[in-house]
């Protein structure tokens, strides 16, 4: 798979050590016991469950953990503004997800057309943020997952490359950020469980 440096050259923001291993391990311990419900999609202004387009679990992580993540994301706002050459304002509350074997998220963008029903956040998202709490492995091993690659489309200014999704192989504690209008997907997980924290700046 392409390296983090490859994605950086194509405009993706990458912070390899955004979270330290101790925080990740603490999060994973919490995630394995906290409540989890099916993640939803927004369709015509309503939150719906659609396993044909998205199948993953949304975790009810403690407010203390969410507060710590939010503070760290707010702290890197100036770096993101410089990188993407935009002025960022509010940060959406971070959401926590667990992908089990077979779970995926089909091709989508994180921002919706202003003419469609939806929240002000969904219509004005500028930068999408994903934090990986565990890394990938070719073979099953503790606290890792297989498959589940994040594929980013439209990174090349070339019509021939618009329909190709470059797969990113994450490392534990890594944060990546990209324009919210970028098409992307999460491939099905083949073994283990994939844990991420997601948020957006508007």
C-alpha positions as CSV (number, residue, x, y, z in Angstrom):
1,X,0.0,0.0,0.0
2,X,1.1,3.6,-0.5
3,X,3.1,5.2,2.4
4,X,2.0,8.1,4.6
5,X,4.5,10.3,2.7
6,X,2.8,9.4,-0.6
7,X,-0.5,10.7,0.8
8,X,1.1,13.9,2.2
9,X,2.5,14.7,-1.3
10,X,-1.1,14.5,-2.6
11,X,-2.5,16.9,-0.1
12,X,-3.6,14.6,2.8
13,X,-2.6,15.8,6.3
14,X,-0.8,13.0,8.3
15,X,0.3,13.1,11.9
16,X,1.8,9.6,12.6
17,X,2.0,10.0,16.4
18,X,-1.1,12.0,17.2
19,X,-2.0,9.7,20.0
20,X,0.5,7.9,22.2
21,X,0.4,4.1,22.6
22,X,-0.8,4.4,26.2
23,X,-3.8,6.4,25.3
24,X,-4.7,4.0,22.5
25,X,-4.4,1.0,24.8
26,X,-6.6,2.7,27.4
27,X,-9.2,3.5,24.7
28,X,-9.2,-0.1,23.4
29,X,-9.8,-1.4,26.8
30,X,-12.8,1.0,27.3
31,X,-14.1,0.3,23.8
32,X,-14.4,-3.4,24.4
33,X,-16.9,-3.0,27.2
34,X,-18.8,0.2,26.4
35,X,-22.3,0.2,24.7
36,X,-22.4,0.0,20.9
37,X,-25.2,0.5,18.4
38,X,-25.4,0.4,14.6
39,X,-24.0,3.5,13.0
40,X,-26.5,5.5,10.8
41,X,-26.6,7.4,7.6
42,X,-28.3,10.7,7.0
43,X,-30.9,10.4,4.3
44,X,-33.1,13.4,3.5
45,X,-32.5,14.9,6.9
46,X,-33.2,11.7,8.8
47,X,-30.8,9.3,10.5
48,X,-31.4,5.8,9.1
49,X,-29.7,2.4,9.2
50,X,-28.7,0.9,5.9
51,X,-26.5,-2.2,6.0
52,X,-26.1,-2.1,2.2
53,X,-24.2,1.1,2.4
54,X,-22.7,1.2,5.8
55,X,-22.3,-1.5,8.4
56,X,-20.4,-0.6,11.5
57,X,-20.9,0.1,15.2
58,X,-20.9,3.4,17.0
59,X,-19.5,3.3,20.5
60,X,-20.8,5.3,23.5
61,X,-17.4,6.3,24.8
62,X,-17.2,8.2,28.1
63,X,-17.4,12.0,28.1
64,X,-13.9,12.1,29.7
65,X,-12.3,10.3,26.8
66,X,-14.2,12.4,24.3
67,X,-13.2,15.6,26.1
68,X,-9.5,14.5,25.8
69,X,-9.8,13.8,22.1
70,X,-11.6,17.1,21.4
71,X,-8.9,19.1,23.2
72,X,-6.2,17.4,21.1
73,X,-8.0,18.1,17.9
74,X,-8.6,21.7,18.7
75,X,-4.9,22.1,19.4
76,X,-3.9,21.1,15.9
77,X,-6.5,23.5,14.2
78,X,-3.7,26.0,13.3
79,X,-1.7,23.3,11.6
80,X,-4.8,22.2,9.6
81,X,-5.6,25.7,8.6
82,X,-2.1,26.2,7.2
83,X,-2.1,22.9,5.5
84,X,-5.4,23.2,3.7
85,X,-5.3,27.0,3.4
86,X,-8.7,27.5,4.9
87,X,-10.1,29.2,8.0
88,X,-11.7,26.6,10.3
89,X,-14.3,27.3,12.9
90,X,-16.3,24.8,14.9
91,X,-15.3,21.2,15.6
92,X,-18.1,18.5,15.5
93,X,-18.2,16.2,18.6
94,X,-15.9,13.3,17.9
95,X,-17.6,10.0,17.1
96,X,-16.1,6.5,17.9
97,X,-16.6,3.5,15.7
98,X,-15.9,-0.2,15.8
99,X,-15.7,-2.3,12.5
100,X,-16.0,-6.0,13.0
101,X,-15.4,-8.7,10.4
102,X,-17.5,-7.9,7.3
103,X,-18.2,-4.3,8.4
104,X,-17.5,-1.5,5.8
105,X,-18.6,2.0,4.7
106,X,-19.4,2.4,1.1
107,X,-18.2,5.2,-1.2
108,X,-19.3,8.6,0.1
109,X,-18.4,12.2,0.9
110,X,-18.7,13.8,4.3
111,X,-20.3,17.0,3.1
112,X,-23.8,17.2,1.6
113,X,-25.4,19.6,-1.0
114,X,-26.7,22.7,0.8
115,X,-30.0,22.3,-1.0
116,X,-30.6,18.9,0.6
117,X,-32.1,18.4,4.1
118,X,-29.4,18.0,6.8
119,X,-27.6,19.7,9.7
120,X,-25.5,22.8,9.3
121,X,-22.5,20.7,10.1
122,X,-23.1,18.3,7.3
123,X,-23.5,21.1,4.8
124,X,-20.5,23.1,5.9
125,X,-17.8,20.5,6.6
126,X,-14.4,21.5,5.3
127,X,-11.9,19.0,6.8
128,X,-12.5,15.4,7.9
129,X,-10.4,13.8,10.6
130,X,-9.8,10.1,11.3
131,X,-7.8,8.8,14.2
132,X,-6.7,5.1,14.1
133,X,-6.7,3.4,17.5
134,X,-5.1,0.2,16.2
135,X,-3.1,-0.8,13.2
136,X,-3.4,-3.3,10.3
137,X,-1.8,-6.7,10.1
138,X,-1.6,-9.3,7.3
139,X,-2.3,-12.1,9.8
140,X,-4.5,-12.1,12.9
141,X,-2.8,-10.7,16.0
142,X,-3.9,-9.1,19.2
143,X,-5.3,-5.5,18.9
144,X,-4.9,-5.4,15.1
145,X,-7.2,-5.8,12.1
146,X,-7.0,-7.0,8.5
147,X,-8.8,-5.4,5.5
148,X,-10.7,-2.3,6.5
149,X,-8.4,0.0,4.4
150,X,-9.4,3.6,3.9
151,X,-9.5,4.3,0.2
152,X,-9.3,7.9,-0.9
153,X,-10.4,9.0,-4.4
154,X,-9.7,12.1,-6.5
155,X,-6.2,12.7,-5.1
156,X,-4.7,13.1,-8.6
157,X,-5.4,16.1,-10.9
158,X,-5.9,13.6,-13.7
159,X,-9.2,12.4,-15.2
160,X,-7.8,8.9,-15.5
161,X,-7.1,8.8,-11.8
162,X,-10.4,10.1,-10.5
163,X,-12.0,6.7,-10.2
164,X,-9.1,5.0,-8.4
165,X,-9.1,4.9,-4.6
166,X,-5.6,4.8,-3.1
167,X,-5.7,2.6,0.0
168,X,-4.1,3.9,3.2
169,X,-2.6,1.4,5.7
170,X,-2.9,3.1,9.1
171,X,-0.7,2.8,12.1
172,X,-1.8,2.9,15.7
173,X,-2.2,6.5,17.0
174,X,-2.1,8.0,13.5
175,X,-4.3,10.9,12.5
176,X,-5.2,11.8,8.9
177,X,-7.2,14.7,7.6
178,X,-8.5,15.4,4.2
179,X,-11.0,17.7,2.4
180,X,-14.5,16.7,3.3
181,X,-15.7,16.8,-0.3
182,X,-13.2,14.0,-1.2
183,X,-14.8,10.7,-2.1
184,X,-13.7,7.8,0.2
185,X,-14.7,4.4,1.5
186,X,-13.8,1.8,4.1
187,X,-13.2,-1.6,2.7
188,X,-14.6,-4.7,4.5
189,X,-12.7,-5.9,7.6
190,X,-11.4,-9.4,7.1
191,X,-10.1,-10.2,10.6
192,X,-9.9,-8.5,14.0
193,X,-11.7,-5.3,14.9
194,X,-10.9,-1.8,13.5
195,X,-11.3,1.1,16.0
196,X,-11.4,4.8,14.9
197,X,-12.4,8.2,16.1
198,X,-13.9,10.6,13.5
199,X,-14.6,14.3,13.6
200,X,-14.9,17.3,11.2
201,X,-14.0,20.9,11.2
202,X,-16.4,23.4,9.6
